[in-house]
């Protein structure tokens, strides 16, 4: 990792109430007081990094990579647990798919079967402009030659496997496949039916098992994996990422699974929901993407993220985004009332003043940019992968801190 712990600051170039309660209640780690603040953590060193300037990256990770992105849906049957998981895989496609990927698909294409397709179409018709309506990936094109690094994505509480499809597309364009299951029982569709599992340690265990089962299936010989994708994933280059409840899922998965080389958490601490893995036991490099105006996990949740970033034994990066809300980085902020934090007007965590959330297109770009750079560093072995993140995002809306590991 580059240098000592430091805060880069601004570089200008141009109600999950249940979760809040759990975050406030579930500290557990030594050195964290009742307010979630690390007692023994001093301020980050704001001095320059040691050893001179950071290395140049192999590629511009803040733009789409050389591959067109493809995506394909299939189902995996976990007989031992009696669960059927819809899974979406984004992957680098053959050059012949470039025009189709550039045209993309409507977001509604992710749900092709009724009744979910009918419900989703209705939601999209009434959705605000914050929702991304057009993808930048082709439907089931011929894959590029593998094997590829693999990142498994865990969606947010009562969301879907395509929660951050824009991030998945960016990774696929750089040759990194992304596999995302629907955590059945805790999806958007379960929420609309009034049957969704609540945020907590019980369903966290279900989610972690889902992620590991998907990983086992794609790296193994599961016959349900499409033939064109079978054997295309590199077991030596595996990552995990998640949004909200999915970020906690990613953290506990990384703690338990030695195959994970790197992890990314969007708007969530890794260990506050339990799982038997204190932050001091996680030795996997992580990037934490924090929304400074996250009115879902609120100030206590954001402070827990900052504390975990300081205390995790592995190299870690914290990227804070100004005026971003809990769903700013999602492809569908505002799709339902629960997803409103991140779309349009909000109220600041501190002071209660009204403000306008960051343009979701900018927020999604930031998420895709930093994810591509981070996973390039750890799964594509680019020593300069993190350099553009450290130097500051062109939007001028990020604050970056390294933990100095």
N, C-alpha and C positions, 0 to 999 in steps of 0.2 A: 504494500500500500504506500501511497505517496506521502511522505512527510509526517509531521506530528498533527495531533488534533488541532483543527483550526476552523474558523468560520469565514467563508469567502465573502458573504454579504451580497449586495446587489451589483451585478455587472450589466450595465445598460448598453444594449446594442440596438440602437433605434429606440320522525323522531323515534331514532332507536333508543327510547328511554331505557329499555331493558339492558341494552348494551352499556349505556352510561352507568347504570347502577352496578352492573357487574364489574366494569372497569374500576369504579370507585372502591368496590369491596374487595377485589381480588388483587392484592399486592403480592404478598408472599415472599418476595426476595429480601434478603438482608440489606439494610441500608436504605430502604424506601420507607418514608414516613406515611402517615395516614392520608396526606394530601397527594400522594403519588410522586413526591419529590425525592430525588436521591440526596441523602444527607451528606454523603462524602464526596460528591462530584463538584469540583470547582468549575469555573468558566472555561470554555474552550480557548486554547491558545490562538490568538488572532494573527500571529506572526507568519512570515512566509515559510513555505515548505523547505525542508532541508534537501540538499543534493541537487540544486539547480532546477530548471524548468521541467515540467512533466513531458513525457515522450509524445510525439505526434501519433494520432490513431492511424490505423491501416486504411480507414474509410471514413466518409462523412455519415455518421450514424444519425444525424439530425435530418436526413433525407432518406427516401426509400432506397433500398439496396438493389443489387443487380438482378435479383430474381423476381419474376411475377409471382404473386401469392395465389395459392389455390386453397380451397377448403372442402372438406368432405365430412358428412355425418354418417354415423352408424351406431349400433347399440351393442353394449357389452353386458353379458349375463354373469352376475356373481352368484353362482348357485349356493355357495356356502352361506351367504348372508341373505339370499332370496331377494336380491336387488337387480333391477334392470336400469342401466345408465345410458341415456342418450349422450353421445360423445361427439364433439366437433374437433377436427384436426385441421389446423392451418399449416401449410408446408410449402417449400420452394417448388414451383412448378417449372415444367419445360418451357423453353422460350416460345413455343407455339401458342402458349396461353396468354401472351402479353396483352394483346388487344382485348381479350375477354376480361382480364383482370383490371385493365384500365377503365373499362366500362363499368365493371362491378355488377352487383346485384342490389335489389332493394333489401332493406333490413328485414322486411317481412318474409323473405325467402328462407330465413333460418327456422321458421315454423311452417312446414308444408302440410301438416296433417291436422284435420279437425279433431276436437273442438279448439285446440290451442291456436291453430292458424286463424280461425274466425275471430277469436278473442283478440289476438295480437293485431290483426288488421284493423279492428275497431279502435284499439288503443292508439295505433299509429295515425289513424285518421284524425283523432282529436288531440294528438300530441303537440307540444310547443315546438318552436323552431330549434330549441336546444338539442333535440333528438337527431342523431345522424341517420339519415334515411337511405344513403347509398354507400355500399361497401366498395372496397378496392381489392376484391379477390374474385377469382373465377370458380365456378362450381365444378369440382371434381375433374380438373385437368390432369394430363399426364405428369407425374412427378419429375423433378430434376433428379439427377443421380445423387444417391445418398452414399453412406449414412450421414444423418444430420444430428446435431445436438437436439435435445428434447426438453421442453419446459412444460410442466403440467400446471394448468391454471385452475384456481378455485374461486368461484363467483361469490358475490356479496350475499348477505342475508336476503332471502326471497327475491333473488335475481335469476339470471340465466347463464348458460355456458358462454353466450356471446356478449356478456357484460362489457368487456373491453376488447371487442373484435379489432378495433383499430390498432391496438398494441400488438395483438397477435399477427396482424397483417405485416406490420413493420418487422417483427422478428423473422417471419417467414421470408421476407424479401432479402434478408441477410443469411438465409440458409439455416435458420433455427426453427424447427417445428414446434408448434404449440398444440397441446391436447387439453380439452376442457370438457369435463362431464357436467351434466345437470345433476345437482345434489337433490335427487327426488325426495320430496317431503319438506324441502326448504327452498322451493323455487317461487318465481312470480306467480305461477299457476296455482300452487298451493295457497299462496297468500290471497289470491282472488277468490278461492273457494273457502277461505276461512279455516284451513286445516294445516297451516304451516307450522313446522317445529320452531320453537323459540330459540333465541341465542343463548347458548350455555354449553357447559362441558359435555352434557349427554350427547347432543347432536354434533358437537365438535369431533367426538370419537367416530361418528358415522362418516363425517366429511373426510377425516384423515384416512380412514379405511378406503373410501372411494378413490382418493388420489393415489394411494399406493396400489390399489387394484388396477387402475388405469395404467399406471407405470408398469406393473407386472405384465399386463396384457400386451402392451405395445413393445416391450423389450423381450417378451417370450414368444410363444407359438400359438397364441389364441386364434382359433380359426375364424372368429368374428371380425378380426381386423382385415380390412380390404386387402386383397392380394397385392395391389400396386404399392401399398404402404408397408406391408409386412417385411420385416428385416431392414427397414430404412432408418432405424433410430439407433443412435450411438449410446450404448449403456455407460460409456466412460465420460460422457458429457451431458449431464442431466441437471436441470434446474427446476425450481418451483416458484410460482408467484400467485398472489391472491389479492382480492379487493375486500376490505372490511372484514366480515366474518371469514372470508377467504384468506385474508392476510394472516389471521390467527391460525387458520388451517395450514397455511404454508409454513409458519414458524414451527408448529408441533411436528409436522411431517419432516422438516429438515432435522429436527432434534432426534427423530427416531430412525431415519433412513439414511444410511451411509452413502447411498448412491447420489444424494443431492450435493452438487458442488457449489450452488449459488441460489439465493432466494431474494424475492422482491415482495415487499408488503405495501399495499396502497391503502392509506388511511386507516391503519390498525396497528396496535402493538401485537407482538408475537405471542406473549405468554400470559396475558391478563385473564384469560378465560380458563386457565388451568391446563390440564394435559400432562401434568407431572414433569414438566421440563422448565425449570427456572432459566431466565435469560443467560445466566452465567454458565449454563451447560451447552449452549448452542455454539458450535464451532464452525458454522457455515457462514461465509461472507453474505451480507445482506445489504440491500438498498431499501431505505424507508422513504416513501413518498407521502408527505404530510400536507394536508390542506389547512392553511392557517385559519380559515373561517369555517371549520368543521363543526357545525351546530348539531351534528348527530352524536359523535363521541365527546364533543365539547372540549373545554380547556383541559379537564382532567385526563381525557384520553390522549390529547396531543402531548401533554407532559409525560405520560407514560411512554409514548413513542420516543420522545427525546431521551428519556432515561435509559430505555433499552438500547438505543443507539450508542450511548456512552458506555454501557456496561457489558455489551455482548463481547465475548472474547475474540471473535473473528473480526477481520477488516470489515468496516461498515461505512456506508454513506447515508447521510440524511439530506434529503432535498425538500425544502419547505416552499410551498407555492402560495404567493399572495392572492387574496380574494378568492381562493378556491374553496368549494364546499365538498361535502362527503361524496357526492355523485358527479362532481365536475369532470372527473377523468373517465367516466362511463360513457358508453355510446348512447345511453338513453336517459340523461337527467330530465326529470319532470314528466316521465312517461306515466307514472301514477303519483298521487300526492306524497307518498312516502319518499319518493326520489327527488322531491323539489329542491332540497339543499344542494345548490350547484347550478340552478337555472333561474335566471331573472333576478328579482330583488330578494335580499336577505337582511338579517339583523346581525350586527357584529357581536362576536362572543364577549368582547370586553367593551363596555360602554353602552351597548345596545343601540348604536346608531344604525340607521338604514344604509344599505350600500347595494351595489350591483355586483353579482358574482362575475368572475372572470369568464370571458367568452368561452363556451365549452369547446369550440374548435381549437382554441389556443391551449386550453387545458389538456385536451386529448393529444395534441401534438407534443406537449411537454412530457406526458406519460410515455408516449411511444418513443420519443427521443432518448429519454434517460434509461428506459428499459433496454433499448437496442445497444446503447453504449455500455451499460452495466453487464449485460449478458455477453457482449463481445469480449469484454475484459476477461470473464471467467469461463465462458464456454467456447469462445473462438480464440482464446489465448492471445489477445491483442494487448500488449503492455500499455498502450496509449488509449485503450478503449474509454476510460473514464475521464480523459483529459478535457473533452468538450463540456462534460458535466461540471467539472471542477472550475473551469474558466467562466462558467455562467451561461444560462440559456439566452438565446437571442431575443426572447420576449422581454427580458429584463425583469421577470416576475419570480425568479427563484433565489433562494438563499441556501447555500450548500455548506455542510459541515462534515469533516472526516473525523473518525474516532482514533486515528493514529496507530492502528494495529499493523 
